[in-house]
Structure formats: C-alpha cells, structure tokens
Amino acid sequence: MAAPKTLFEKVWEQHIVAEPEGEPALLYIDLHLVHEVTSPQAFEGLRLAGRGVHRPDRTLATVDHNVPTDRERVHIKDPIAAKQIEALRKNCADFGIELFDVNAPEQGIVHMIGPELGATKPGMTIVCGDSHTSTHGAFGALAFGIGTSEVEHVLATQTLPQSRPKTFRISVEGELPHGVTAKDIVLGIIGRIGTAGATGYAVEYAGSAIRALSMEGRMTVCNMSIEAGARAGMIAPDETTFAYLEGRRFAPKGADWERANEEWRKLATDPGASFDRELTIDAHKLSPYVTWGTSPGMVVSVTDTVPDPQVGATEADRNNLARALEYMDLTPGTPIEEIQIDRVFLGSCTNARIEDLRAAAKVVAGYHVHARVSAMVVPGSQQVKAQAEREGLDHIFREAGFDWREPGCSMCLGMNPDILQPGQRCASTSNRNFEGRQGKGGRTHLVSPAMAAAAAIKGHFTDIRTWEYRRAEVMA
Amino acid sequence: MQPFTTLTSIVAPLALSNVDTDQIIPKQFLKRIERTGYEDFLFYDWRQEPGFVLNQPAYKGAQILVAGKNFGCGSSREHAAWALTQYGFRCILAPSFADIFHSNAGKNGLLVITLAEAEIERITLRAKAANGYALSVSLEANTIRDEDGFTTSFAIDPFRRECLLGGLDEIGLTLRHAEAISAYEQRHDQENWLAARA
C-alpha cells in the first residue's frame, strides 16, 4: 500500500512537470487569475521577449483593485487608473484572454469570481498576482499569490518553479459559540501563531469546526492564511464543496461531474499521513475578535482591553508595539468596547459574500447607523450584489443609513477613491490593518461582518453575542 | 536581471518588525503600468518624517538595509522589490522574510539574507551609530563581514544563488523543459476535472 499522503502532497505531486537536479520543482498551473494591477508589466515583458500566452484557456481576467464603486464608474476620473484598466483590456484582447470587464454581470473581486464561476475546483493549482489567492484553497486547491515576474512566467509557460513548502495542519475542534464566525477563527489563529507563524508552510485547516463551515466561511478562513505568513491554506473537499460547485458555469456537467466527484473524493488527507507541524484549537474558546494595532496579529477579544505593550523580545518588536499604539492613537488598558469609530467598511475578498451581507443585514435591520459614523457596503461581486438585491438586503442597509455600492476591492486597500481620511477610525471586514492601508493616517480595526454592522449602529465596538435583533424575519 | 556577486556598502538600519509591502510602497503608486520609476515612492509615507532613516545624510547611498523579522509581509506587489532596487538597495538583511517578497526580490537581483536575531541586532546597533558602518557581502563565498572583525556565513537556496550570480532569466530556464511541459499537458488535459473551464 502506498504511504499515506496529505491533501497538499497529493495536489503537489499531481502537478510536477519536472524536477531538475538541484532546482525547485516545475509545477503545472491549472488556473491563472489576472487583474489590472499586477499584470501590465508582465504582458510588457512577454512583448519584449516575443513570447505569447501559452494557455489563454487556463487564464481568466477581471478588474477589481482600482475600479471606483460609484454608479458612474465606467468613466474613471483618475487618468492613471483608467490607463491601467485600458492596458488590461488591450492585453486581454491581444493575447486572447477572457476578461470580465467593469459592468459585466460576472465582474467582481478576482477571488470571488473564480469560485462563483466554478473555475476554482478541488485538486487544482491556482495562482494570481495577489496575496489573497489563498482564498481558493477552501476548495482543496493549492492556491497562492505570486509577483509580477511570476505572472509573466505563468503566462509564458503555464508553469512555475516552486520550492516545496512544509505542511502544517491546524485543527479547529468543537462547535463555534454563538456570534463567533469564520473571521474570528482565522483572527484567533493569527493571534495565536503570529503573522509569520505559518511562513514557509502550506496550511491545512481541519477539524469539526472547519467541516461545519459553509464554503463561504471556509473561503474567509483560507483567505487570511497569508496574514499568518502561509504560502497557502487548504481545506479538503467534501459534500459541502460539491454542493457549492454543482451547476456552476465552468464546473463539469453530467458524466464528467460524476467522474470529477470521484477524483475529488480521493484528495482528502489519508489517515496516518504526517505533517511537519500540527496545532489544535478549541472552538469553544474562540470569541469575537477586534484588532487593535497595525498588524493582524495584534488582536484581542471584544471584551478585552488594549494591551500594555509587553517588553518585546527584540528592539524591533518593542518599536513595533509602541509605534502601533501611537499610530492607532490608543492607550493601553482601554476597553475595546469603548473605542469609538467613524467609518465602517463591509467588503473585500475576506467578507463580501452573500452570507456576510446577510449576517450584517440581520444586525442592522430596524436600526440606524450612529450619527457620527459613515458606513458602506461594497458587495464582492456583481453576482453577490444581484443576489442581495433579490433578497432585499440593499433596502435594509439603505434604510439603516448604509451606502450601497458597486463591486470591487474598494476600501480594503484604497486604490480607488474609497479611502479613510487621516485620523479616521474604521471597523472593517477586510484583511489588513497596516498603517495607511485604507488611506494615509487611517486607523483600521479588523472584525467580522456582524461585529462591523453592530459597531456601525453603536458608534463603538460592541459584543455581538449580546446583540438585540430587532427584525426576526430577516434571514440569518 | 543584474547579477549579484559581491557588494560593499554602508548599512541603513530599519529597526522594525513586520515591515509590510504597503509601507514599502503605498497603493497609490500601483496604478502605473511601467516597471521603472518607483524609487521616489519607496517608504513614501515614512519618508515624510524628517527623522526617518533614509532622510538622514549618514545613510545616503546605502545599498544594504537591515530590518526586523518578517520583512515584506502582506501584499504580493512586486513593486516593493522594484522600489527597493530602483532606490539603490541591493541587499536586505533580516531575521526572516515573507515568502512572496522573498521570491520577488530574487527575480529582481535583490539579495535577501536571513541571519540570526542576535546578528541582526548587532548589525542594527552598529549601523545606528551613523558613522559609516559598512558590510561586505559575498554571494560567491556566502559570507558577510565588517571591518571590525565580524564575519558570518549565510545559507541560501542553491538555485536562487545560481540565478542571482548569473543574472539568469527564469522563463528561459523553464523553457528548457518545453517538451516536458507539452508531454505533461497531453496527459493532464484529459483530466477534465482540473480544466479551468469544463
């Protein structure tokens, strides 16, 4: 009998094209997702070298990072952003790549549309010039972010030389307490292992709490793997995965679907397979989290206080803690629930799927946004936006005083006009609280969609576990 | 890619951990479609602070940067490597690097070297004296030394080392395997459960 293997090992080994002596393995890439920001220099490189795109059929493109989220966004006012989008259009046309353009019904954040279209599938290798490519690992794919030189490499060869990461299984066992979400699982993990805790590893998330998550929840967890430094995050495909994929545009149909299911069922980690590292987390002990600093690892429970900067191990660590407190304008010992906010951003490839919007809508239904707070919802894709509108969620948000916008990355990174002003404090469902990430001088606190929604109403953070829901008919 | 063999330069100390690529180059400069012209945007927000290390005359012309752990975390933007090299850095020393940044650096002739925390602290301390503390880095010998007798060796992936020493084009290297790719595809394309579009 063959030695037991992990999910990662199975996918990795199935994609090795060559293993030249003394060099990294040459890995075949099944799906390459392209967007406007990290691709223009790659296409330019192809042209300079007289190379073509090797497999346009394994390449998909959309615009997400710098597109405005207002209704008139077809006419982009920022000439540099407009030129970048125009470059992607020309590159896709010249090299025969399918592009989901600004107002196409399939447009959205690149990590939303891969799964929605059924392009993302179990067992695949998937890359994109974006670090949150780890999202697609929720389907049991090996998916990771790459730089522009690598984008060019994949366009030219459909392969990438890759050194083999180590394996790390994180098992989350038990039932999640009420009010604790997929976002809190991953924030809890990062708080525990640190922002470089998984550097050099491909993480597999396992355990009953992970199995119980919907595909959307699994995507949220895998999405933030990169915030723990992981090369990739993966979850074994199961019935939840297959039910999500069935019938989607690029998913196999008929007899092919049956065959695909058969193959995908073989991917799960074999009993007895060993990992380079293992960690088990008790789901009961997780709570709703709020980041207080300028790194996703600077995170505490909503009922905690801003920590006293413990004496860091190194000068660099001490500098970081002091700098984070100063940048965030926070005093150690302040209860998290007393931190007042100015803005709320519900969006991003971490938390802008339909279940995220439903969870937030349920919280805000029957309430109104706090007088000081400006709150916005940016659905992650056109499909999510349309679905939310069919369910009437847009009305709930608008009635509550939220701004309802068009899909894109938006204020997760503020490449488009959606940015924080200096000094503004934001409860955000996105993935990074770095200095200036959402706008120079802006202060970001990462939370789950329900926590962001509750903060919008209260004007400060509040424990979602004690929330009083006003309109029971709004679906969970 | 510019080959890297040896380098002697003064050292600029950035005594911070988790320096993310948003700090190395903020998002507003990612809208450009060019590959050059990023040097003025390196550490753009931090350079507005007069006391920032790169604003101090003592570190003008430094080609070596020493930083805290997990340097280059966050976004995959290769613009970070472009900004660092175009500003003039050729070598970064830190106790650890984020994976994607590590890979991007190598593809741009930027040598990133992982050293023990104690070594990084020592180098940082010396460099902070702002009296022209310099290091000599040899990729041929895998060593770093200063003029006070400090010397250490460093580990680097052999393939990355060869690419840096030779300034090699990785796409060209991969295309040596064109036949293997084609043979793999003939077989793999039959496995339509892994097709991008079924």
HADDOCK unambig.tbl for C-alpha pairs under 7 A between the chains (distance, minus, plus):
assign (segid A and resid 17 and name CA) (segid B and resid 180 and name CA) 6.41 0.50 0.50
assign (segid A and resid 17 and name CA) (segid B and resid 181 and name CA) 6.11 0.50 0.50
assign (segid A and resid 17 and name CA) (segid B and resid 184 and name CA) 6.13 0.50 0.50
assign (segid A and resid 18 and name CA) (segid B and resid 180 and name CA) 6.90 0.50 0.50
assign (segid A and resid 22 and name CA) (segid B and resid 159 and name CA) 6.61 0.50 0.50
assign (segid A and resid 23 and name CA) (segid B and resid 159 and name CA) 5.33 0.50 0.50
assign (segid A and resid 30 and name CA) (segid B and resid 194 and name CA) 6.70 0.50 0.50
assign (segid A and resid 30 and name CA) (segid B and resid 195 and name CA) 6.75 0.50 0.50
assign (segid A and resid 30 and name CA) (segid B and resid 196 and name CA) 6.42 0.50 0.50
assign (segid A and resid 31 and name CA) (segid B and resid 196 and name CA) 5.65 0.50 0.50
assign (segid A and resid 37 and name CA) (segid B and resid 30 and name CA) 6.45 0.50 0.50
assign (segid A and resid 37 and name CA) (segid B and resid 31 and name CA) 6.32 0.50 0.50
assign (segid A and resid 38 and name CA) (segid B and resid 77 and name CA) 6.86 0.50 0.50
assign (segid A and resid 40 and name CA) (segid B and resid 33 and name CA) 5.41 0.50 0.50
assign (segid A and resid 41 and name CA) (segid B and resid 33 and name CA) 6.19 0.50 0.50
assign (segid A and resid 41 and name CA) (segid B and resid 34 and name CA) 6.21 0.50 0.50
assign (segid A and resid 41 and name CA) (segid B and resid 35 and name CA) 5.87 0.50 0.50
assign (segid A and resid 58 and name CA) (segid B and resid 196 and name CA) 5.27 0.50 0.50
assign (segid A and resid 80 and name CA) (segid B and resid 31 and name CA) 6.03 0.50 0.50
assign (segid A and resid 80 and name CA) (segid B and resid 32 and name CA) 6.35 0.50 0.50
assign (segid A and resid 81 and name CA) (segid B and resid 31 and name CA) 5.40 0.50 0.50
assign (segid A and resid 84 and name CA) (segid B and resid 31 and name CA) 6.22 0.50 0.50
assign (segid A and resid 84 and name CA) (segid B and resid 32 and name CA) 6.63 0.50 0.50
assign (segid A and resid 84 and name CA) (segid B and resid 33 and name CA) 6.00 0.50 0.50
assign (segid A and resid 119 and name CA) (segid B and resid 196 and name CA) 5.26 0.50 0.50
assign (segid A and resid 119 and name CA) (segid B and resid 197 and name CA) 6.09 0.50 0.50
assign (segid A and resid 121 and name CA) (segid B and resid 194 and name CA) 6.86 0.50 0.50
assign (segid A and resid 123 and name CA) (segid B and resid 194 and name CA) 6.94 0.50 0.50
assign (segid A and resid 124 and name CA) (segid B and resid 194 and name CA) 5.77 0.50 0.50
assign (segid A and resid 129 and name CA) (segid B and resid 76 and name CA) 6.65 0.50 0.50
assign (segid A and resid 130 and name CA) (segid B and resid 75 and name CA) 6.77 0.50 0.50
assign (segid A and resid 130 and name CA) (segid B and resid 76 and name CA) 5.46 0.50 0.50
assign (segid A and resid 131 and name CA) (segid B and resid 75 and name CA) 5.42 0.50 0.50
assign (segid A and resid 131 and name CA) (segid B and resid 76 and name CA) 5.00 0.50 0.50
assign (segid A and resid 145 and name CA) (segid B and resid 76 and name CA) 6.39 0.50 0.50
assign (segid A and resid 146 and name CA) (segid B and resid 76 and name CA) 6.07 0.50 0.50
assign (segid A and resid 146 and name CA) (segid B and resid 100 and name CA) 6.32 0.50 0.50
assign (segid A and resid 147 and name CA) (segid B and resid 76 and name CA) 5.57 0.50 0.50
assign (segid A and resid 147 and name CA) (segid B and resid 77 and name CA) 6.00 0.50 0.50
assign (segid A and resid 147 and name CA) (segid B and resid 78 and name CA) 5.13 0.50 0.50
assign (segid A and resid 147 and name CA) (segid B and resid 100 and name CA) 6.94 0.50 0.50
assign (segid A and resid 147 and name CA) (segid B and resid 104 and name CA) 5.84 0.50 0.50
assign (segid A and resid 148 and name CA) (segid B and resid 78 and name CA) 5.87 0.50 0.50
assign (segid A and resid 149 and name CA) (segid B and resid 107 and name CA) 6.88 0.50 0.50
assign (segid A and resid 153 and name CA) (segid B and resid 171 and name CA) 5.64 0.50 0.50
assign (segid A and resid 196 and name CA) (segid B and resid 70 and name CA) 6.15 0.50 0.50
assign (segid A and resid 199 and name CA) (segid B and resid 98 and name CA) 6.57 0.50 0.50
assign (segid A and resid 199 and name CA) (segid B and resid 99 and name CA) 6.65 0.50 0.50
assign (segid A and resid 200 and name CA) (segid B and resid 99 and name CA) 6.64 0.50 0.50
assign (segid A and resid 227 and name CA) (segid B and resid 74 and name CA) 6.69 0.50 0.50
assign (segid A and resid 229 and name CA) (segid B and resid 98 and name CA) 6.38 0.50 0.50
assign (segid A and resid 231 and name CA) (segid B and resid 99 and name CA) 6.79 0.50 0.50
assign (segid A and resid 250 and name CA) (segid B and resid 197 and name CA) 4.58 0.50 0.50
assign (segid A and resid 250 and name CA) (segid B and resid 198 and name CA) 5.05 0.50 0.50
assign (segid A and resid 251 and name CA) (segid B and resid 197 and name CA) 6.92 0.50 0.50
assign (segid A and resid 251 and name CA) (segid B and resid 198 and name CA) 5.47 0.50 0.50
assign (segid A and resid 252 and name CA) (segid B and resid 193 and name CA) 6.61 0.50 0.50
assign (segid A and resid 252 and name CA) (segid B and resid 198 and name CA) 4.88 0.50 0.50
assign (segid A and resid 260 and name CA) (segid B and resid 193 and name CA) 4.91 0.50 0.50
assign (segid A and resid 315 and name CA) (segid B and resid 15 and name CA) 6.91 0.50 0.50
assign (segid A and resid 316 and name CA) (segid B and resid 15 and name CA) 4.81 0.50 0.50
assign (segid A and resid 316 and name CA) (segid B and resid 16 and name CA) 4.30 0.50 0.50
assign (segid A and resid 316 and name CA) (segid B and resid 17 and name CA) 5.32 0.50 0.50
assign (segid A and resid 316 and name CA) (segid B and resid 68 and name CA) 5.54 0.50 0.50
assign (segid A and resid 317 and name CA) (segid B and resid 16 and name CA) 6.69 0.50 0.50
assign (segid A and resid 317 and name CA) (segid B and resid 17 and name CA) 5.93 0.50 0.50
assign (segid A and resid 319 and name CA) (segid B and resid 16 and name CA) 6.22 0.50 0.50
assign (segid A and resid 320 and name CA) (segid B and resid 16 and name CA) 5.93 0.50 0.50
assign (segid A and resid 320 and name CA) (segid B and resid 17 and name CA) 6.38 0.50 0.50
assign (segid A and resid 413 and name CA) (segid B and resid 27 and name CA) 7.00 0.50 0.50
assign (segid A and resid 415 and name CA) (segid B and resid 27 and name CA) 5.72 0.50 0.50
assign (segid A and resid 415 and name CA) (segid B and resid 28 and name CA) 5.84 0.50 0.50
assign (segid A and resid 437 and name CA) (segid B and resid 22 and name CA) 6.56 0.50 0.50
